[in-house]
Amino acid sequence: MKRVTVEEAFDYLNNPKPDTHAIFVEKWLYEELAKHPDVEDLRINGVSDSLYYNDIHISIGDHNEIARRIEEVNDTRLDGIINTEKITRVEVIDENGRSYVKRDIDGLEVHLQDGGRTLKLFISKHGK
């Protein structure tokens, strides 16, 4: 899992998954987040793990939960963004022309995975 930047952490914290009330981050990121003026620092003399941002409790953990959640966001379905309802044919074009053609499809899901490095198409055909 890649190390997130402070900016990526704030991007996530500004648009968290629904029902996110608490999140664990590595100590280095916790300390960086604590410096931000919009982060409510409820630590007493630097002790305990009570940071709050946008009603999200931020704690120190062994792993960076924000990094995992950013990857989850990046590994997303695109068929909610791309209207796939009318699509009846899928073609893959490479340097040799059409390398894959599937006609008469009635269902298509489009996913980005592996941090945006893999595009997967899940195709269903009439009657199957």
N, C-alpha and C positions, 0 to 999 in steps of 0.2 A: 504494500500500500504506500502510495507516495506521501511525502510530508506536505501538508497544506501550509499555505502562507496565512498570515494574519488577515489579509484582505479576503482570501477565500473563506476563512472562518466567519468573518463578518457578513459576507454575501450569504452564507448558509443561515446564520443566526437571524438575518433580516427576512429570510424566506424559508423557515424551517418546515419539516414535515408536520402535518396536522397532529395535534395533541402532543407536541414536544414540550415537556415541562422541565426536563433536566437532561444534562449531557455531560459526558466525561471527556476531558482533553488531557494531553500530556502536560507535564509541569511547565515546560518552556512556553507553550502556547497559553497556558493559564496565566503566567506572569505577564506575557505580552498583552493579553486581553485586559488584565487588571489596570494597565496604563491608560486605556482608552477613557476619555471623559464621560462617555455615555454608559459605561459599565458601572453598575452600582457595586461598590466594594464594601462588603459588610464584615470583612476580616477585622479582628481586634489585634492590633500590633502585628499584623502580617500573619496571624495564626488562624487556622481553620480554612475551610474551603467554601466560602460564601460569596460568590460573585453572581450577579444577576444582570441579564441583558434581555430586554423585550419579554420580561416575565419568565425567562428560562434560567434555571439554576445551573451554574457551571461549576463542576467539581474536577479535581485532579484524579486521573485514573492511569492505569498501566498502558492504555491504548488511546488512540485519538478517535473517538466516536464520530467527530465531525468529518474526518477523512473517509471513514466507512460510509457515512450518510451521503457525502458528496459523490462517492462512487455509485451509490444506489441511485441517486438522482441522474447521474450520467448514464447508468444502465437502465434506460427507460424505454417505454413504448412510445413510438412516434405516431401510431395510427390515431391517437387522440389529437395530434397536431396536424397530421396530413390526413385529409379526408380520403379514406380508402373504400368507401361504400360503392362507388361506381366502377371500380377497377375490375375488369374481367380478363386481363392478360398481363403477364409479367414477362419482361425480356431482360436478359443480361447481355450487355454488349462489351466485348473486349477487343483486343488488337486484331482478332481474326473475324470480327463481325458478331453476329448473334450466336453466343455460346450456349444460351439456355432460353427456351421459350415455353411458357405454360399458358394454355388458353382455357376459356370457360371456367375460370375460378369463381368462387362465390364468397370467399373469405380471405382476407389478408391482414396479418399483423406485422407491423414493422417495429423492430427493436434495435436500439443502439446498446452495445455491451462493451465490456472491457475498457471502461473509461472513454468510450466514444471511438474505439479503434475497430470495432467489429459491427457490421450491419447484418442483421438476420431478418429474413422474410419467412413468415410462417403462412403457408398457402393451403387452402382447402378447396377441393373441387366438388362440383355438383354431385350429390348422391354419395359422397364418401365421408 
